[in-house]
Amino acid sequence: MTEDRDSQAIVRAMIGLSQTLGIEVIAEGVENDADVNCLAEWGCRYAQGYYFGRPMPAADFARLATAVR
């Protein structure tokens, strides 16, 4: 996304559309700092992907979520 202008245009348009409609958008497939920074700059408040964590069993997530509190 950060290196392809067409992809950037699509992502920015989707973020802008969601803001205009008053709905939140969640970016998917975020894998690095550059993605996170661009999305934040463009107004995307929520994201998911390998940058934040790998998929895991529900029991492992429950232990992680409890430990973070």
C-alpha positions as MATLAB code, in Angstrom:
seq = 'MTEDRDSQAIVRAMIGLSQTLGIEVIAEGVENDADVNCLAEWGCRYAQGYYFGRPMPAADFARLATAVR';
ca = [
       0.000    0.000    0.000;
       2.705    2.490    0.901;
       4.525    2.041   -2.411;
       1.610    1.841   -4.857;
      -0.150    5.133   -5.634;
      -3.301    3.408   -6.888;
      -3.581    1.434   -3.643;
      -3.033    4.606   -1.637;
      -5.804    6.353   -3.541;
      -8.234    3.503   -2.860;
      -7.376    3.320    0.844;
      -7.630    7.089    1.286;
     -10.956    7.139   -0.567;
     -12.360    4.385    1.670;
     -11.240    6.194    4.810;
     -12.736    9.458    3.538;
     -16.014    7.759    2.614;
     -16.295    6.164    6.043;
     -15.653    9.516    7.708;
     -18.276   11.207    5.538;
     -20.802    8.515    6.449;
     -19.906    8.706   10.126;
     -18.803    5.083   10.400;
     -15.543    3.625   11.611;
     -13.285    1.714    9.254;
     -10.816   -0.997   10.244;
      -7.737   -1.419    8.073;
      -6.877   -5.050    7.497;
      -3.538   -6.638    6.676;
      -1.336   -4.077    8.423;
       2.176   -5.480    8.473;
       4.696   -2.703    9.196;
       5.388    0.743   10.666;
       4.908    2.451    7.307;
       1.371    1.062    7.014;
       0.501    2.152   10.550;
       1.897    5.651   10.017;
       0.124    6.204    6.702;
      -3.192    4.963    8.027;
      -2.933    7.203   11.093;
      -2.014   10.192    8.922;
      -5.035    9.519    6.705;
      -7.387    9.346    9.712;
      -7.817    5.598   10.131;
      -8.106    4.915   13.842;
      -8.374    1.116   13.825;
      -6.254   -1.553   12.200;
      -5.452   -5.221   12.415;
      -2.799   -7.454   10.987;
       0.473   -9.254   11.672;
       2.059   -5.982   12.813;
      -0.069   -6.205   15.967;
      -0.077   -9.970   16.436;
      -0.328  -13.335   14.773;
      -3.532  -15.385   14.840;
      -3.802  -17.469   18.000;
      -6.199  -19.838   19.735;
      -8.938  -18.170   21.794;
      -7.503  -19.503   25.067;
      -4.123  -17.906   24.321;
      -5.809  -14.592   23.505;
      -7.809  -14.736   26.745;
      -4.574  -15.198   28.742;
      -2.911  -12.337   26.838;
      -5.884   -9.993   27.301;
      -5.988  -10.766   31.036;
      -2.246  -10.140   31.412;
      -2.431   -6.761   29.650;
      -4.998   -5.312   32.022;
];
